[in-house]
Amino acid sequence: MKMFALQWISYYGSGLFAGLAWLVATVWLWRILPALKMLPAVPDLCDPKYDAANMEKWPSITVIVPAKDEARAIESCLRSLIESDYPNFQIVAIDDRSTDETGALMDRMASGASDRLRALHVRELPEGWLGKSHAMALAANDIQSDWVLFTDADVIFARDVLRRAVVFATSSEADHFVLYPTLILHGWKEQMLIAFFQSVSVLAGRPWKIPDPKAKRDFIGVGAFNMIRRPVYEALGGYAALRMEVLEDMRLGYQVKSEGYAQRVAFGKDLIRIRWAESARGMLENLTKNLFAAFRFRTVLVLGACIGMALMALTPFVALAFSGADRWAGMVTLLLLLLLNLRYWKQTNISPIYLLLFPVATLLFLWTLLRSMLLALKRGGVLWRGTLYPLEELRRHAGLLR
């Protein structure tokens, strides 16, 4: 009887797993095949047609650079902006309560940059604000430029990127334009993590659908390059409307799309470069701040996401250990992921060989997602750059992201 029970469990259990493996393969197929077809349709800002020598009138841009304790990176960022070949722009750098030399570096560079760079300083954070949202809202007060570009203090700008961005945004009639950054990566651990993120990104979004006004669930916001028409920014309430939003860049993108404004996105290898973190551990620390916020601080959603990601990312590899239908499902899924990573290779320089470490990256991501939630619950809030933002208040102000 015991032997019969074990055989029954083995037989039907194997059948259930084969069904799960093929279900997972079908979901990947559903998301990856359109991506392979449509990703080439996403504009590339490096295209020569966006390298226009002249326009009848170059619209004005204000570039806003918030920084807190960024002495290591701020000088390179501001210098790359000052050296831009764009004819009609101003930089507003804002020091958000830095305890290092960030503010002094800003002042020194502003004194030698004529009227192109202006430095502001925040000494105290008002109640009911996150630091970055407050800094950007303050810097954007009373500006009169046609466009506002919000960026980060560790971004390095190519000399012609502003010109290319304006040519593209103008020709495509954009209200909001996001440029994907090129990540500066060191070592296999960092490349392994980014290979994982670019693979699973197809489960969350479709970049080619972002310009489609009917595709409300497909939107984008990237802190490294959020360029928006000033009247649109003001009509949305600016960052004052996002004063307690941890993911302020994504939430701005959501508002743009949901309110019916024209949103555009483009690739552009090396036009803006960023060293996101100093190590793979640093990447995971950055995600620890953001991931619970991505799920709107809802524990049930985090636990559901962990289960779903484990099934989607680990099942194909487990299936390879079986025979028959199970193994075929795993092989089909891994082939799809390989094709997707080959497609991204040109843009990111990340070899598809890192697909072999996909299970390792998955486990690290799941651990970071759970850690993001548990730390926030334990602390009663999100700790970032030395300030603890209360969880109750963050939840109260958390808007939709879907």
LOFIRO-973005 format. One record per residue (C-alpha): residue number from 0; residue in one letter; x, y, z. Coordinates in steps of 0.02 Angstrom, whole numbers, always signed. Example, Ala and Ser with C-alpha at 12.3 -4.5 7.8 and 13.67 -1.06 7.14 Angstrom:
balo	drenza	X	Y	Z
0	A	+615	-225	+390
1	S	+684	-53	+357
END
This chain:
balo	drenza	X	Y	Z
0	M	+0	+0	+0
1	K	+141	+118	+44
2	M	+230	+77	-119
3	F	+69	+110	-216
4	A	+48	+279	-131
5	L	+226	+329	-173
6	Q	+203	+278	-354
7	W	+40	+375	-363
8	I	+122	+531	-291
9	S	+271	+512	-407
10	Y	+162	+489	-561
11	Y	+38	+628	-530
12	G	+166	+742	-451
13	S	+274	+729	-606
14	G	+123	+768	-713
15	L	+80	+921	-609
16	F	+258	+986	-619
17	A	+261	+959	-807
18	G	+101	+1061	-817
19	L	+178	+1198	-711
20	A	+337	+1199	-816
21	W	+238	+1220	-976
22	L	+128	+1354	-898
23	V	+285	+1450	-852
24	A	+356	+1424	-1027
25	T	+194	+1490	-1102
26	V	+201	+1649	-997
27	W	+382	+1681	-1048
28	L	+333	+1647	-1229
29	W	+189	+1770	-1216
30	R	+305	+1907	-1151
31	I	+469	+1874	-1243
32	L	+410	+1846	-1422
33	P	+330	+2020	-1435
34	A	+486	+2094	-1355
35	L	+600	+2012	-1484
36	K	+491	+2083	-1622
37	M	+458	+2257	-1553
38	L	+614	+2308	-1455
39	P	+702	+2358	-1617
40	A	+559	+2482	-1643
41	V	+607	+2579	-1485
42	P	+701	+2734	-1548
43	D	+888	+2747	-1527
44	L	+948	+2922	-1488
45	C	+1118	+2879	-1561
46	D	+1037	+2876	-1734
47	P	+1119	+3012	-1843
48	K	+948	+3087	-1883
49	Y	+939	+3155	-1704
50	D	+1108	+3241	-1722
51	A	+1032	+3398	-1797
52	A	+1154	+3541	-1816
53	N	+1020	+3675	-1805
54	M	+840	+3709	-1760
55	E	+748	+3870	-1797
56	K	+737	+3900	-1610
57	W	+812	+3792	-1474
58	P	+690	+3778	-1327
59	S	+759	+3821	-1155
60	I	+799	+3683	-1029
61	T	+827	+3688	-842
62	V	+928	+3538	-782
63	I	+895	+3501	-598
64	V	+1027	+3401	-504
65	P	+983	+3354	-323
66	A	+1126	+3286	-218
67	K	+1153	+3225	-41
68	D	+1328	+3172	+10
69	E	+1383	+3153	-171
70	A	+1556	+3232	-160
71	R	+1629	+3082	-249
72	A	+1522	+3106	-405
73	I	+1448	+3280	-411
74	E	+1596	+3368	-492
75	S	+1603	+3247	-640
76	C	+1415	+3259	-663
77	L	+1409	+3449	-663
78	R	+1564	+3466	-771
79	S	+1489	+3352	-903
80	L	+1332	+3461	-904
81	I	+1427	+3625	-911
82	E	+1523	+3561	-1062
83	S	+1363	+3518	-1156
84	D	+1349	+3591	-1332
85	Y	+1165	+3636	-1306
86	P	+1142	+3823	-1336
87	N	+1000	+3866	-1217
88	F	+1004	+3787	-1044
89	Q	+1036	+3817	-861
90	I	+1086	+3698	-721
91	V	+1015	+3709	-546
92	A	+1113	+3600	-425
93	I	+1035	+3581	-253
94	D	+1130	+3520	-101
95	D	+1009	+3423	+9
96	R	+1081	+3433	+186
97	S	+1247	+3355	+138
98	T	+1373	+3319	+275
99	D	+1521	+3304	+156
100	E	+1596	+3426	+29
101	T	+1450	+3417	-95
102	G	+1387	+3593	-60
103	A	+1560	+3671	-65
104	L	+1599	+3586	-231
105	M	+1436	+3652	-305
106	D	+1475	+3829	-248
107	R	+1652	+3822	-317
108	M	+1593	+3760	-486
109	A	+1450	+3886	-493
110	S	+1571	+4030	-462
111	G	+1672	+3979	-615
112	A	+1530	+3933	-732
113	S	+1463	+4108	-770
114	D	+1273	+4103	-765
115	R	+1256	+3924	-828
116	L	+1258	+3843	-655
117	R	+1165	+3898	-498
118	A	+1188	+3813	-330
119	L	+1053	+3802	-195
120	H	+1064	+3731	-20
121	V	+937	+3644	+91
122	R	+982	+3657	+275
123	E	+828	+3574	+351
124	L	+697	+3454	+283
125	P	+519	+3516	+311
126	E	+398	+3396	+393
127	G	+299	+3288	+273
128	W	+430	+3280	+136
129	L	+557	+3156	+70
130	G	+725	+3237	+44
131	K	+742	+3212	-143
132	S	+564	+3262	-187
133	H	+583	+3419	-81
134	A	+750	+3465	-161
135	M	+682	+3445	-338
136	A	+521	+3538	-300
137	L	+620	+3682	-224
138	A	+740	+3690	-371
139	A	+595	+3692	-495
140	N	+508	+3838	-409
141	D	+492	+3993	-519
142	I	+588	+3925	-668
143	Q	+524	+3983	-838
144	S	+609	+3864	-959
145	D	+516	+3764	-1091
146	W	+581	+3598	-1023
147	V	+638	+3532	-854
148	L	+761	+3389	-846
149	F	+772	+3299	-679
150	T	+928	+3194	-659
151	D	+1041	+3117	-527
152	A	+1206	+3178	-457
153	D	+1305	+3028	-519
154	V	+1256	+3038	-703
155	I	+1386	+3079	-835
156	F	+1315	+3166	-990
157	A	+1383	+3154	-1166
158	R	+1415	+3325	-1242
159	D	+1276	+3309	-1371
160	V	+1142	+3218	-1271
161	L	+1035	+3371	-1230
162	R	+1032	+3421	-1413
163	R	+984	+3247	-1469
164	A	+851	+3234	-1335
165	V	+770	+3398	-1385
166	V	+772	+3353	-1570
167	F	+688	+3186	-1532
168	A	+564	+3256	-1406
169	T	+514	+3397	-1524
170	S	+497	+3287	-1678
171	S	+396	+3156	-1582
172	E	+286	+3287	-1497
173	A	+331	+3221	-1325
174	D	+273	+3296	-1162
175	H	+385	+3182	-1061
176	F	+543	+3096	-1123
177	V	+647	+2963	-1037
178	L	+818	+2906	-1096
179	Y	+883	+2738	-1036
180	P	+1051	+2758	-950
181	T	+1205	+2653	-985
182	L	+1263	+2571	-825
183	I	+1448	+2569	-783
184	L	+1475	+2394	-717
185	H	+1627	+2315	-636
186	G	+1644	+2128	-615
187	W	+1537	+1976	-647
188	K	+1424	+1996	-496
189	E	+1358	+2164	-554
190	Q	+1334	+2100	-732
191	M	+1243	+1945	-665
192	L	+1117	+2054	-573
193	I	+1086	+2171	-720
194	A	+1066	+2021	-837
195	F	+931	+1958	-719
196	F	+843	+2127	-712
197	Q	+841	+2151	-900
198	S	+771	+1976	-922
199	V	+628	+1991	-797
200	S	+588	+2169	-855
201	V	+485	+2095	-996
202	L	+364	+2027	-866
203	A	+332	+2203	-799
204	G	+332	+2319	-949
205	R	+333	+2343	-1136
206	P	+441	+2492	-1187
207	W	+372	+2493	-1365
208	K	+197	+2522	-1294
209	I	+246	+2677	-1194
210	P	+200	+2800	-1334
211	D	+29	+2717	-1353
212	P	-98	+2824	-1258
213	K	-214	+2673	-1242
214	A	-81	+2568	-1153
215	K	-109	+2647	-982
216	R	-14	+2510	-891
217	D	+144	+2541	-992
218	F	+230	+2696	-926
219	I	+406	+2744	-876
220	G	+504	+2857	-761
221	V	+693	+2850	-736
222	G	+781	+2961	-610
223	A	+935	+2978	-720
224	F	+841	+3066	-861
225	N	+662	+3127	-834
226	M	+634	+3269	-957
227	I	+463	+3351	-952
228	R	+383	+3506	-1024
229	R	+371	+3635	-886
230	P	+185	+3672	-912
231	V	+148	+3485	-899
232	Y	+254	+3469	-741
233	E	+158	+3613	-663
234	A	-11	+3547	-719
235	L	+27	+3382	-630
236	G	+66	+3475	-469
237	G	+254	+3449	-484
238	Y	+351	+3357	-351
239	A	+248	+3444	-218
240	A	+113	+3318	-263
241	L	+239	+3177	-234
242	R	+315	+3242	-73
243	M	+312	+3073	+15
244	E	+341	+2960	-136
245	V	+495	+2848	-125
246	L	+486	+2805	-311
247	E	+460	+2983	-366
248	D	+530	+2955	-541
249	M	+412	+2810	-580
250	R	+264	+2896	-501
251	L	+293	+3051	-608
252	G	+294	+2939	-762
253	Y	+133	+2856	-705
254	Q	+48	+3025	-685
255	V	+105	+3084	-856
256	K	+33	+2930	-940
257	S	-127	+2919	-839
258	E	-168	+3102	-872
259	G	-154	+3075	-1060
260	Y	+7	+3169	-1095
261	A	+126	+3107	-1230
262	Q	+263	+2997	-1158
263	R	+416	+2941	-1255
264	V	+567	+2832	-1219
265	A	+728	+2793	-1311
266	F	+888	+2695	-1300
267	G	+1053	+2787	-1319
268	K	+1209	+2689	-1277
269	D	+1337	+2794	-1180
270	L	+1239	+2957	-1200
271	I	+1213	+2957	-1013
272	R	+1317	+2843	-903
273	I	+1294	+2802	-720
274	R	+1385	+2701	-589
275	W	+1227	+2645	-500
276	A	+1319	+2572	-352
277	E	+1498	+2531	-303
278	S	+1468	+2344	-298
279	A	+1338	+2208	-317
280	R	+1306	+2225	-131
281	G	+1278	+2411	-158
282	M	+1150	+2374	-293
283	L	+1055	+2262	-175
284	E	+1063	+2395	-38
285	N	+988	+2523	-158
286	L	+850	+2401	-200
287	T	+816	+2372	-16
288	K	+756	+2551	-5
289	N	+646	+2540	-160
290	L	+570	+2367	-175
291	F	+441	+2376	-34
292	A	+388	+2545	-105
293	A	+365	+2467	-277
294	F	+231	+2357	-201
295	R	+153	+2508	-114
296	F	+209	+2444	+57
297	R	+84	+2301	+51
298	T	+147	+2140	+130
299	V	+26	+2027	+36
300	L	+85	+2093	-131
301	V	+268	+2064	-84
302	L	+236	+1885	-31
303	G	+136	+1852	-189
304	A	+275	+1927	-295
305	C	+404	+1816	-210
306	I	+304	+1660	-249
307	G	+271	+1714	-428
308	M	+452	+1761	-462
309	A	+516	+1598	-387
310	L	+401	+1498	-500
311	M	+439	+1599	-656
312	A	+628	+1606	-634
313	L	+672	+1442	-550
314	T	+549	+1317	-627
315	P	+637	+1310	-798
316	F	+802	+1264	-717
317	V	+725	+1134	-603
318	A	+637	+1061	-756
319	L	+804	+1022	-837
320	A	+834	+890	-703
321	F	+681	+792	-762
322	S	+650	+700	-924
323	G	+517	+709	-1057
324	A	+391	+851	-1058
325	D	+467	+935	-903
326	R	+639	+952	-981
327	W	+569	+1014	-1147
328	A	+474	+1151	-1058
329	G	+633	+1206	-969
330	M	+732	+1204	-1131
331	V	+602	+1308	-1222
332	T	+602	+1438	-1083
333	L	+791	+1449	-1076
334	L	+800	+1468	-1265
335	L	+680	+1614	-1256
336	L	+782	+1695	-1118
337	L	+940	+1669	-1219
338	L	+864	+1755	-1371
339	L	+808	+1900	-1262
340	N	+981	+1921	-1186
341	L	+1061	+1913	-1357
342	R	+945	+2057	-1407
343	Y	+1001	+2161	-1258
344	W	+1185	+2121	-1280
345	K	+1209	+2260	-1407
346	Q	+1140	+2392	-1288
347	T	+1214	+2335	-1122
348	N	+1371	+2237	-1168
349	I	+1314	+2102	-1047
350	S	+1352	+1930	-1114
351	P	+1211	+1801	-1121
352	I	+1329	+1685	-1027
353	Y	+1262	+1761	-866
354	L	+1100	+1668	-899
355	L	+1189	+1521	-817
356	L	+1185	+1619	-653
357	F	+1001	+1664	-669
358	P	+949	+1555	-520
359	V	+1081	+1636	-409
360	A	+1023	+1811	-458
361	T	+843	+1758	-428
362	L	+879	+1701	-251
363	L	+974	+1863	-215
364	F	+828	+1965	-281
365	L	+701	+1868	-178
366	W	+807	+1890	-22
367	T	+821	+2077	-56
368	L	+634	+2096	-85
369	L	+594	+2009	+79
370	R	+729	+2106	+169
371	S	+660	+2270	+102
372	M	+491	+2228	+177
373	L	+555	+2159	+342
374	L	+673	+2304	+376
375	A	+537	+2432	+342
376	L	+417	+2340	+456
377	K	+548	+2323	+593
378	R	+603	+2505	+584
379	G	+428	+2571	+559
380	G	+485	+2660	+402
381	V	+611	+2675	+260
382	L	+787	+2730	+308
383	W	+880	+2822	+171
384	R	+1030	+2937	+178
385	G	+1017	+2953	+366
386	T	+832	+2997	+375
387	L	+694	+2879	+431
388	Y	+529	+2908	+340
389	P	+381	+2837	+439
390	L	+295	+2689	+358
391	E	+121	+2747	+407
392	E	+147	+2913	+317
393	L	+226	+2830	+165
394	R	+77	+2713	+150
395	R	-45	+2857	+166
396	H	+35	+2951	+22
397	A	+76	+2802	-90
398	G	-18	+2823	-254
399	L	-50	+2696	-389
400	L	+88	+2625	-497
401	R	-26	+2514	-602
END
